Amino acid sequence: MIKAPEHISSIKPYIPGKPVEELERELGISRSVKLASNENPMGPSPLALKAIRNGLKLLNRYPDGSCYYLREVLSGKLQVRPDQLIFGNGSNEIIELAVRTYIRSGDEAIMAHPSFVVYSMIVQAAQGKSIAVPLKDWRHDLDAMASRITDKTRVIFIANPNNPTGTINTREEMDRFMKKVPEGVLIVSDEAYHEYVESPEYADSFTYLRAKNDILILRTFSKIYGLAGLRIGYGIAQASIIQEMNKVRQPFNVNSLAHAAAIEALRDEIHLNKVKQINTRGKKFLYGELRKLGVTFIPSEANFIYVVFREHVSGRVYDEMLKQGVIVRPMGPTSIRITIGLQAENRKLVKVLGKAIK
Ligand SMILES: Cc1ncc(COP(=O)(O)O)c(C=O)c1O
């Protein structure tokens, strides 16, 4: 039997949250609540849904490989040139394109730990080496990350807000960090949850894009725009970086329904604000209830909350909650990550978590 090379066979597979239907079948339960994958509980804008329905008529055609119309809309909205944008099958694909473009065997990529697990998997698949720098006070330790730069460093991933902790780095910290990173090292500012951020301390990464060459900003339609199932995200960088990344991109990597839906999702600011408001309200509610339960959590700038236990109980808590029909995400032995849901879902979560930690 053919064998995969060691750098592939040793990758620990990403374990996605199970689909609700599968879990319900396995456990013999119904009406369960999935708060495990940081999805938008309200779903996408009705305008996006209408665009999807209209797009069904053209499914026999290949999509527009350049995402022309979305590129036009975003270039105006973000005030960047159209050739500074690249689109992907989720922002995951942009991470992959960046790594395939810039990392060769033996090159290094610096990232925080814990952070988005996909970074290290993609780096390993490219035979690169991941340098994991522990979080400090649950946030990226940017000074420590900068101190790990060597002449082999090609990429530094900053998830801002970070997944799983929901924390951000401040403008001041980011300013200092940007000055320390030399030319020739690509900073990937992964902003999948950017639209949820409320802190006035949050840095505007476009300032760095204007001042610095080697930065790639990532955004997605999977989170606040509620289009996770369609898979579409994008990257913003200097045109020369986008040009190189385009060389390793499949010509039709974004499907036509995703393209059409994303354009309309961007137009519907009313829906976006509603989703954000519901998230803020849900977050405040959960903070209050978690405090009442005596549970420690990390204040979040995103649509999820990281809960930390004093003992190695996250597996047991997860299992107990699952049996009661609430799916969260265990994150190592002492923590779970909870996605903020609709109010009824949040209430059920609190009830079930309360029982599970007894
Ligand atoms: C930090 C971070 N980046 C990127 C993504 C990927 O999002 P997508 O590929 O759906 O755009 C996620 C999804 O969970 C994430 O948490």
The ligand as an SDF file (V2000), in Angstrom:
LIG
                    3D

 16 16  0  0  0  0  0  0  0  0999 V2000
   -9.3600   32.3600   13.8010 C   0  0  0  0  0  0  0  0  0  0  0  0
  -10.0580   31.7440   12.6350 C   0  0  0  0  0  0  0  0  0  0  0  0
   -9.5890   31.9470   11.4110 N   0  0  0  0  0  0  0  0  0  0  0  0
  -10.1580   31.4130   10.3340 C   0  0  0  0  0  0  0  0  0  0  0  0
  -11.2710   30.6190   10.4490 C   0  0  0  0  0  0  0  0  0  0  0  0
  -11.7720   29.9580    9.2050 C   0  0  0  0  0  0  0  0  0  0  0  0
  -12.9220   30.4100    8.7360 O   0  0  0  0  0  0  0  0  0  0  0  0
  -13.4340   30.0730    7.2710 P   0  0  0  0  0  0  0  0  0  0  0  0
  -12.4870   29.1520    6.5790 O   0  0  0  0  0  0  0  0  0  0  0  0
  -14.7640   29.4780    7.4810 O   0  0  0  0  0  0  0  0  0  0  0  0
  -13.4520   31.4090    6.6040 O   0  0  0  0  0  0  0  0  0  0  0  0
  -11.8220   30.3730   11.6980 C   0  0  0  0  0  0  0  0  0  0  0  0
  -13.0060   29.4850   11.8310 C   0  0  0  0  0  0  0  0  0  0  0  0
  -13.3450   28.9620   12.8030 O   0  0  0  0  0  0  0  0  0  0  0  0
  -11.1920   30.9340   12.8200 C   0  0  0  0  0  0  0  0  0  0  0  0
  -11.6580   30.7060   14.0500 O   0  0  0  0  0  0  0  0  0  0  0  0
  1  2  1  0
  2  3  1  0
  2 15  2  0
  3  4  2  0
  4  5  1  0
  5  6  1  0
  5 12  2  0
  6  7  1  0
  7  8  1  0
  8  9  2  0
  8 10  1  0
  8 11  1  0
 12 13  1  0
 12 15  1  0
 13 14  2  0
 15 16  1  0
M  END
$$$$
